[in-house]
Amino acid sequence: MRIIPTVPQPRSRAASKGGRKGGRGRPQLELQEIKQRLSDLADDVVEGRRDKGVAAVASQILNVYLRAVSVELQVREQLELVERLEALEKALEQSRNSGRYGA
């Protein structure tokens, strides 16, 4: 039984922009998958199909993974804010410079 999906290699900032326009993408999907796995695990324990000790360890691992996904989402949001702030600062600087030498 594979509990944790493989972790993808780090991507460049430019590549990370791809998932932003249509929502949060991969982290949301991973959260749904983890929630489903935890629910299935709980059902298996209650119905006697899974050993409680094995399920306890698996749920701990999934909870650590959940935390990692949450941190990844926070990092993405912070990077997006930094990029937006840099773009605003650049636009403001260009606006100021065009006023000095402008028409």
Order of alpha helices (4+ residues) and beta strands (2+ residues): alpha-alpha-alpha
